[in-house]
Amino acid sequence: MPATTTPKARKRIAIVTMGVKLGDETRGYTRFRFLAEFLAKKGYAVDLITSSFQHWDKAQRDVNSEEYLGLPYRVVFIKEPGYKRNLDFRRIRSHAVAARGMEDYFAKHAGQYALIYSEIPPNDVALACAEAAERDGIPYVADINDLWPEAMRMVVDIPVISDIAFHGFTRDAHKVYRLLSGAVGTSDEYAARPALDRLEPYPHVTCYVGNDLAEFDAGVAKHAAGIQKPEGEFWVTYAGTLGASYDLATTVKAAAALAGDYPQLRVKVLGDGPDRQKLEELAARLHAPVDFVGYTAYPLMAAYLTRSDLTLNSLVKAAPQSIVTKIGDYLAAGKPMINTGSSPEMRAKTDSDGFGVNVVAEDAAELAGAIVALMENDEARAIMGVRARQVAETEFDRPQSYERIVGLLESLMGA
């Protein structure tokens, strides 16, 4: 009887994220869900480990729902009590509970994973993952998509008090950066951040949050014809959060300043957030031509962007963000972009890649001037739009760009 061989077991990877969009949820990040699917297609067994609490809807998930079954990866829920506001001590406590749950989970499943991959922040959850990997003697990779507590200081920056309040975030970040085996940054700046807290070099790659261009284009094909844009109107569009780091007040003021001389101008604001009511009141008071569309599902947002004439990446001067999530969508629309972000990396990319213009943050007059200059130059807009789409296709399309992540993981696992 011929000898039989047992197939080699697939390597199992844990992907940990607290803000993923699952099932039929309308809001949330898709980066880690895409990566889980991507790795599963490569032949890996993948566990997507996330919270029982849906951050965007501020509600508990039905963790027993059948919609989480039959996927190319396994979904694992860690119990988290939840919170009502994004910046809230209850959120800190909630993440602490989730971090302890993560510790317990990896202790019970020691030896089952070949690698642990997690986002940071939340810093304490990432630390639980890093320490579990260290105990198991396996690689740990941090996906750095924001900097805590730096971003929190945009909202609360009180001398001494903020240092004390944010001490835990700083401590946990230092530990994570020292323990990691490799890093993925959503910008070059983020990928390089751990070097400040360690002496040893570490492998790292930059992989923008990006998007799936096929999905973006499908949304455009389905919804663009249904978006009514009056003949002659000129749309400047912002998509994203209405919160502390994102400077929509200056946008409202710039639009108001231009309203008399440029009646064709309309600013479309796609998104929601804690500052929405305040911004709506400001726009009403200044009679600014700004339309607050509200939260817009991704396919419809894609269509709005492509129907627009300019896109706007608007941040306050002190914002720590580098290359934010929506950049890939702005570029995919094939429209020129005005960037007010202060990140040297983003400003250099805007200039060198030729898809837009940089202006000084929080300067309504300069922003208004940039809008007028592009409004009156059809040729420049056309050239920048072509460049935008080219950059989207070569650097932000996930099916291509996420190969960098796979290459890093395989090098660490010896695959």
C-alpha positions in Angstrom: 0.0 0.0 0.0 1.6 3.3 -1.0 2.6 5.7 1.7 0.4 8.7 2.3 1.5 12.2 3.3 -0.4 14.6 5.5 -0.9 18.0 3.9 1.1 20.7 5.6 -1.1 22.8 7.8 -1.7 26.3 6.7 -0.1 29.0 8.7 -2.6 30.9 10.8 -2.4 34.7 11.1 -4.3 36.8 13.6 -5.4 40.3 12.4 -6.6 42.5 15.2 -8.6 45.7 14.6 -11.2 47.5 16.7 -12.8 49.6 14.0 -13.6 47.2 11.1 -16.7 47.4 9.0 -18.4 43.9 8.9 -21.4 42.4 7.3 -24.1 44.9 6.3 -22.7 47.7 8.6 -22.7 51.1 6.8 -19.7 52.6 8.5 -16.2 51.5 9.5 -12.7 50.8 8.2 -12.3 48.2 5.4 -8.5 48.0 5.4 -8.2 45.0 7.7 -11.2 43.2 6.3 -9.6 43.5 2.8 -6.2 42.3 4.2 -7.9 39.3 5.8 -9.5 38.4 2.5 -6.3 39.1 0.7 -4.3 36.8 2.9 -6.9 34.1 2.8 -6.7 34.1 -1.0 -2.9 33.6 -0.6 -3.6 30.4 1.2 -3.3 31.5 4.8 -5.8 30.7 7.6 -6.8 34.0 9.0 -8.6 35.1 12.1 -10.0 38.6 12.1 -10.2 39.5 15.8 -12.3 42.6 16.6 -14.6 44.1 19.2 -18.1 43.2 20.1 -18.7 47.0 20.0 -19.3 48.8 16.7 -17.3 52.0 17.2 -19.1 54.0 14.4 -22.6 53.2 15.4 -21.8 53.2 19.2 -23.7 49.9 19.6 -23.1 46.3 20.4 -23.0 43.8 17.6 -25.0 40.6 17.4 -21.9 38.4 17.6 -24.0 35.3 16.9 -25.3 36.6 13.6 -25.0 34.2 10.7 -23.6 37.1 8.6 -20.2 36.5 10.2 -20.1 32.8 9.1 -19.1 31.4 5.8 -16.4 34.0 5.1 -12.9 33.3 3.8 -11.6 34.2 7.3 -12.9 33.5 10.8 -14.3 36.4 12.8 -13.5 36.4 16.5 -15.2 38.9 18.9 -13.6 40.2 22.0 -16.1 41.6 24.5 -16.0 45.4 25.0 -18.5 47.4 27.0 -18.5 50.4 24.6 -18.8 54.2 25.0 -20.8 57.1 23.8 -18.2 59.6 22.6 -14.9 59.4 20.7 -13.0 61.3 23.3 -14.2 60.1 26.6 -12.8 58.4 29.7 -15.4 55.7 29.1 -13.7 55.0 25.8 -10.3 54.6 27.6 -11.9 52.2 30.1 -13.7 50.3 27.3 -10.4 49.8 25.4 -8.7 48.7 28.6 -11.4 46.0 29.0 -10.9 44.9 25.4 -7.1 44.8 25.9 -7.5 42.5 28.9 -9.9 40.3 26.8 -7.2 40.2 24.1 -4.6 39.1 26.7 -7.0 36.3 27.8 -7.8 35.2 24.2 -4.1 34.9 23.2 -3.3 33.1 26.4 -6.0 30.5 25.7 -4.8 30.1 22.1 -1.1 30.1 22.6 0.8 28.3 19.9 -2.0 28.6 17.3 -0.6 31.5 15.3 2.4 32.0 13.1 2.1 35.8 13.3 0.0 38.5 15.0 -0.8 41.7 13.0 -2.6 44.6 14.7 -3.5 48.2 14.2 -2.2 50.9 16.6 -4.1 52.7 18.1 -5.7 51.6 20.4 -2.3 51.5 22.1 -3.2 49.1 24.9 -4.9 46.6 22.6 -1.8 46.7 20.4 0.4 46.1 23.4 -1.6 43.1 24.4 -1.0 41.7 20.9 2.7 42.5 21.0 3.3 40.9 24.4 1.3 37.8 23.3 3.6 37.4 20.3 6.7 37.9 22.4 5.5 35.1 24.8 4.8 32.8 21.9 8.0 33.6 20.1 6.3 34.7 16.9 6.5 37.9 14.9 4.3 40.9 15.7 3.6 43.5 13.1 2.0 46.9 14.0 -0.1 48.7 11.4 0.4 52.3 12.4 -2.5 54.4 11.1 -2.6 57.2 13.7 -0.5 58.5 16.5 -1.9 58.5 20.1 -1.7 60.6 22.2 -0.5 63.2 19.6 -3.9 63.2 17.8 -5.7 63.5 21.2 -3.8 66.7 22.0 -5.7 68.3 19.2 -8.8 68.3 21.4 -7.3 68.4 24.9 -3.9 70.1 25.3 -3.6 71.4 28.9 0.0 71.7 30.3 0.8 69.0 32.8 -2.8 67.8 32.9 -2.6 66.4 29.4 0.7 64.8 30.1 -0.8 63.0 33.1 -4.0 62.0 31.3 -2.1 60.7 28.3 0.8 59.0 30.1 -0.7 55.6 29.6 -1.0 56.0 25.8 2.6 57.2 25.6 3.9 54.4 27.7 2.0 51.7 25.7 3.2 53.1 22.4 6.8 53.0 23.5 6.4 49.4 24.5 4.7 48.4 21.3 7.4 50.1 19.1 10.2 48.3 21.0 8.5 44.9 20.8 7.4 44.9 17.2 9.1 42.6 14.6 8.0 44.8 11.7 5.8 47.8 10.9 3.4 48.9 8.2 2.7 52.6 8.1 -0.1 54.3 6.3 2.6 56.9 5.4 6.3 57.0 5.4 6.2 59.1 8.6 4.2 56.5 10.4 6.3 53.6 9.2 9.4 55.4 10.5 7.8 56.4 13.9 9.0 53.3 15.9 12.6 54.2 15.3 12.3 56.9 17.9 11.8 54.3 20.6 14.2 51.6 19.7 17.9 51.1 18.9 17.5 48.1 16.6 16.5 48.5 13.0 13.2 46.9 12.0 11.7 46.0 8.6 8.9 48.3 7.5 6.9 49.2 4.5 4.5 52.0 3.7 1.1 51.0 2.4 -1.5 53.8 2.1 -4.9 53.0 3.4 -6.0 53.1 -0.2 -9.1 51.6 -1.8 -10.2 49.0 -4.3 -10.5 50.9 -7.5 -12.9 48.4 -9.0 -15.3 49.0 -6.0 -14.9 52.8 -6.4 -15.6 52.7 -10.1 -18.6 50.4 -9.6 -20.1 53.0 -7.2 -19.5 55.7 -9.8 -21.1 53.7 -12.5 -24.2 53.0 -10.3 -24.8 56.4 -8.8 -23.1 59.2 -10.9 -26.1 59.7 -13.3 -28.4 60.1 -10.3 -26.5 63.0 -8.8 -28.1 66.3 -10.0 -25.5 68.9 -10.7 -27.0 72.1 -12.2 -25.4 73.4 -15.4 -22.5 75.7 -14.7 -22.1 74.9 -10.9 -18.6 74.4 -9.7 -18.3 71.9 -6.8 -15.5 71.7 -4.2 -16.0 68.5 -2.2 -14.7 67.4 1.2 -15.4 63.8 2.4 -14.6 62.7 5.9 -15.1 63.4 9.6 -16.3 66.7 10.9 -14.1 66.9 14.0 -11.2 68.6 15.7 -8.4 67.8 13.3 -10.3 68.7 10.2 -10.6 72.4 9.4 -14.0 72.9 7.8 -14.5 76.3 9.5 -11.9 77.8 7.2 -13.6 76.2 4.2 -16.9 77.7 5.2 -15.3 81.2 5.5 -13.5 80.9 2.2 -16.8 79.9 0.5 -18.6 82.8 2.0 -15.9 85.2 0.8 -16.3 84.0 -2.8 -20.1 83.7 -2.9 -20.7 87.2 -4.2 -18.2 87.1 -7.1 -18.6 83.4 -7.9 -22.2 82.4 -7.6 -21.5 79.2 -9.4 -19.5 77.9 -6.4 -20.9 75.2 -4.1 -19.0 73.3 -1.4 -20.2 69.8 -0.8 -19.4 68.3 2.7 -19.8 64.6 2.8 -19.6 63.2 6.3 -20.6 63.7 9.9 -19.1 64.3 13.2 -19.2 66.2 16.5 -18.6 69.6 14.8 -21.4 69.4 12.3 -24.0 71.5 14.1 -21.4 74.2 14.8 -20.3 74.3 11.2 -23.9 74.4 9.9 -24.6 77.4 12.1 -21.4 79.1 10.9 -22.4 78.5 7.2 -25.9 79.9 7.9 -24.6 82.9 9.7 -22.1 83.7 6.8 -24.6 82.8 4.0 -21.9 80.4 2.7 -22.7 78.2 -0.3 -22.0 75.0 1.6 -24.2 71.9 1.5 -23.9 69.5 4.3 -24.8 66.2 2.7 -24.2 64.1 5.8 -22.8 60.6 6.0 -22.7 59.2 2.5 -22.4 55.5 1.8 -19.1 54.6 -0.1 -20.6 54.0 -3.5 -22.5 57.3 -3.5 -19.5 59.1 -2.1 -17.4 57.9 -5.0 -20.0 59.2 -7.4 -20.1 62.6 -5.7 -16.3 62.9 -5.9 -16.2 62.2 -9.6 -19.0 64.7 -10.2 -17.1 67.4 -8.4 -14.5 69.8 -9.9 -12.1 69.9 -6.9 -11.5 67.8 -3.8 -10.4 69.2 -0.5 -8.0 67.7 2.1 -8.6 70.1 4.9 -6.8 69.8 8.2 -5.9 72.3 11.0 -2.3 73.4 11.3 -1.4 71.3 14.2 -3.0 68.1 12.9 -0.6 65.1 13.3 -2.2 63.2 10.4 0.0 62.5 7.5 -1.7 60.8 4.5 -5.2 60.3 5.6 -7.7 57.6 4.6 -9.7 59.6 2.0 -6.7 60.5 -0.1 -7.0 57.4 -2.2 -10.7 58.2 -2.9 -9.9 61.8 -3.8 -7.2 60.6 -6.3 -9.4 57.9 -7.7 -12.0 60.5 -8.7 -9.5 62.0 -11.1 -10.0 65.5 -9.9 -7.4 68.0 -8.7 -7.0 68.3 -4.9 -6.3 71.3 -2.6 -4.3 70.2 0.4 -4.2 72.2 3.6 -2.5 69.5 5.6 0.9 70.5 7.1 2.5 67.1 6.9 5.8 67.5 4.9 5.2 64.1 3.4 1.7 64.9 2.1 2.8 68.4 0.9 5.8 67.0 -1.0 3.7 64.3 -2.6 1.1 66.8 -3.7 3.8 68.8 -5.4 6.0 66.1 -6.9 3.1 63.9 -8.2 1.4 67.0 -9.6 -2.2 66.1 -8.6 -3.0 69.3 -6.7 -1.8 72.4 -4.8 -0.8 73.1 -1.2 -2.1 76.0 0.8 -1.4 77.1 4.3 -3.9 75.7 6.8 -6.4 77.9 8.6 -6.0 80.7 6.0 -9.4 81.4 4.4 -8.0 84.0 2.0 -5.3 81.6 0.7 -7.8 78.8 0.3 -10.2 81.1 -1.5 -7.4 82.2 -3.8 -6.5 78.6 -4.6 -10.1 77.7 -5.4 -10.4 80.7 -7.8 -7.1 80.0 -9.5 -8.2 76.4 -10.3 -11.7 77.4 -11.1 -10.4 79.7 -13.8 -7.8 77.3 -15.3 -9.5 74.4 -17.0 -6.2 73.1 -18.5 -4.5 72.9 -15.1 -7.5 71.1 -13.6 -7.4 68.6 -16.4 -3.7 67.8 -16.1 -3.9 67.5 -12.3 -7.0 65.2 -12.6 -5.2 62.8 -14.9 -2.2 62.7 -12.6 -4.5 62.0 -9.6 -6.0 59.0 -11.3 -2.6 57.7 -12.3 -1.3 57.9 -8.8 -4.4 56.2 -7.5 -3.9 53.3 -9.9 -0.2 52.8 -9.2 0.0 53.5 -5.4 -3.4 53.3 -3.8 -5.2 50.4 -5.4 -5.3 47.7 -2.7 -5.0 44.6 -4.9 -1.6 45.9 -6.0 -0.4 47.9 -3.0 -1.2 45.4 -0.3 1.3 43.0 -1.9 3.9 45.0 0.1 2.3 43.9 3.4 2.2 40.3 2.3 5.8 40.4 1.3 6.8 41.8 4.8 4.7 39.1 6.6 6.1 36.3 4.6 9.7 37.4 5.2 9.0 37.5 8.9 7.4 34.1 8.9 10.0 32.6 6.7 7.4 31.6 4.1 
